[in-house]
Amino acid sequence: MKDTEKGADLTTASKSLPLIIEGKKFDWAKQYITGRQVRDLVNAPKEVELFLAIKKPWEDEMILDDDKVDLARPGIENFFFKHILLLTINDKQYKWYEQYITGKQLKDLAKIPFEDVLYLSIKKPWEDELIGNTTSVDLARPGIEHFFSTKVDHEIVIIVNGKPKSWNKEKISFEQVVSLAEGNANSDQKAYTVTYLKGPKPNPQGEMAKGDNVFVTNKMIFNATPTDKS
């Protein structure tokens, strides 16, 4: 589509070459037009990228400022712009051209395994947001959205009161930790204090209360300490 040859100058010719930009027809007096010249014709803002429409199933072609497009070929060249939305996944920046993106699209974009867990980073002290494969995230909000992923094995080992325990869920509750530690999460005779270390980014360490749930990772450490009720 692009060409670096000078091409014919039609300035003094009896006809010009047509092109279409965002649905509007223009006439150009030379055989070639650069991306920068296309932008100048419509005063396009810097935050959009220029594309040349290509017949399906082929992909549309991005046109940079110094790229040249031959307008003398058969048909009328059709240009359009895409707004750029920036995001980061695991500290690497990516571009997206739609307002919304799903967890699956994020994983496809960054080549993250489908079974890995994905989070949207949230400013502390608020918790990071778990992004499911079908969850849709609005990228048009102020600021750049930052995502990160963690690996979750089908079955992992967590350490509860110094003993390894198999676990195959994404989260674990206060009651489940106590049950693994004591075998009786509903004891009327004891209260429990549960602490944890070496957790994933959303909850690296802390204390759990009754009803709490935390994300787990392999070799995460839990301590459930029973306390007799007074």
Stockholm file with secondary structure:
# STOCKHOLM 1.0

chainA/1-230         MKDTEKGADLTTASKSLPLIIEGKKFDWAKQYITGRQVRDLVNAPKEVELFLAIKKPWEDEMILDDDKVDLARPGIENFFFKHILLLTINDKQYKWYEQYITGKQLKDLAKIPFEDVLYLSIKKPWEDELIGNTTSVDLARPGIEHFFSTKVDHEIVIIVNGKPKSWNKEKISFEQVVSLAEGNANSDQKAYTVTYLKGPKPNPQGEMAKGDNVFVTNKMIFNATPTDKS
#=GR chainA/1-230 SS CBCCSCCCBCTTSSCCEEEEETTEEEEESBSEEEHHHHHHHHTCCTTEEEEECCCTTSCCEEECTTCEEETTSSSCEEEEEEECEEEEETTEEEEECSSEEEHHHHHHHHTCCTTSEEEECCCTTSCCEEECTTCEEETTSSSCEEEEEECCCSSEEEEETTEEEEECSSEEEHHHHHHHHHSCTTCSSEEEEEEEESCCTTCSSEEECTTCEEECCTTCEEEEEEEECC
#=GC SS_cons         CBCCSCCCBCTTSSCCEEEEETTEEEEESBSEEEHHHHHHHHTCCTTEEEEECCCTTSCCEEECTTCEEETTSSSCEEEEEEECEEEEETTEEEEECSSEEEHHHHHHHHTCCTTSEEEECCCTTSCCEEECTTCEEETTSSSCEEEEEECCCSSEEEEETTEEEEECSSEEEHHHHHHHHHSCTTCSSEEEEEEEESCCTTCSSEEECTTCEEECCTTCEEEEEEEECC
//
